[in-house]
C-alpha cells in the first residue's frame, strides 16, 4: 500500500496534505509513504523532517505519484497530476466541486476515486475529519489579525497620560466557525464586538463570547437554519429589513469582517457600496467570502481596495496565510478519514462503500461522477 504526498501544483497554495506526525501513523498502518521534495517547504516542514518520519523523498510529481494507491492533496488534482495517477487510485482533498462540471468530468475520465473532504457530513463521528471547520477556524482568527494590520490603529481601549485611546468597534457578519473564532479573537484583543447571523441558535453563542447580537428577530428568523446547521436563503422581505438594520450599524463600525457562505451558492451580498460609503475613513472591511463572489459589493479577489478611505480586503486562501498550523490540522483531518479506508489486519486499502462517510464524500469512481449532487446535467 503506497501513499503519495505531492507538492501542490498551484504556486499560491502553501499547505501540504501530510505532516511528519501523520506520516508516522500511516507507516504504522502498513503503508509506505512517498513525499515530493519541497512539498512542505512553505508550511515550514523540511524534506529531512519527512525523511526522519520514514517517508521516501521523490524529486518530482511523477515519481511521487507512481503506483500510488492513495494520494493526499490539498486542492483538486489538475490534468498534470491526473496524468501520473493510476486508475482506481484514491485521491483525497478539498475538491471544490460546486460549479466545476468540466473539472469533475476530467477527474472521472482519469479513472481516479475522488473523495471531497468538504462534503464530510456534520455528525459526531466525522468531527475529527471536518476540514471546513479546521480551516475556517484559522481563517476567522487570521481575519482579525489581517484587519487589525490594515486598520493601523490600536484595538483595545488604552488609558495613557496623553489621553484615552477608544476601543475599536468590530462587527462580524456570519457566525459560523470562522465568525465565532473572529469574535473570540477580537474580544481577546480588546475590541468592542458585535455580530449578526440569520440562524437563531447563534445568538446565544455570540453572547457567550461577550459580544452583542444584531439581527431582525422575527418569525422568519426563528426558522432560518437547515437540519444540517447551515443558514437558509432568506426572503427578500427579510433581507431588506436586515439590510436596513445592518446599514445603520455598519456606519458606526471601525472594522467589519464578513464570513457568510451558503453551500453550493454564490456568497450572499451583505455590504453594499452605500454601506461602505457610510463608514469613516480608515475603516476596514475584510471579506472572507471573496472567493465565492464576496459578501461586499466592492471586494475584489486577491486585492485590497481603497474606496474613499475605506479599505476592503479580499485576501485569497486565508487559512494558507497560517500554512504551518493549517497543514497540521488538515493533515490530521485527512488521516482520520483515510485510516477508515484501510484494513488494519491485511494492511491494504479496503473501502466500505456502504459507510455513510464514504457515500457522502465520494465524487468519482470507476470512470464516472457518482455523487448524486454533482451528476452531469442533461443536454
Secondary structure, 3 states (H helix, E strand, C coil): CEEEECCCCCCCCCCCCCCHHHHHHHHHCCCEEEEECCCCHHHCCCHHHHHHCCCEEECCHHHHHCCCCEEEEEECCCHHHHHHCCCCCEEEEECCCCCCHHHHHHHHHCCCEEEEHHHCCCCHHHHHHCHHHHHHHHHHHHHHHHHHHHHCCCCCCEEECCEEECCCEEEEECCCHHHHHHHHHHHHCCCEEEEECCCCCHHHHHHHCCCEECCCCCCCHHHCECCCCCECCCCHHHHHHHHHHHHHHHCCCCEEEECCCCCCCCCCCCECHHHHHHCCCCCEEEECCHHHCCCECCCCCCCEEEECCEEEECCCCHHHHHHHHHHHHHHHHHHHHHHHHEECCCCEECCCCCCHHHHHHEEEECCEECCHHHCCCCC
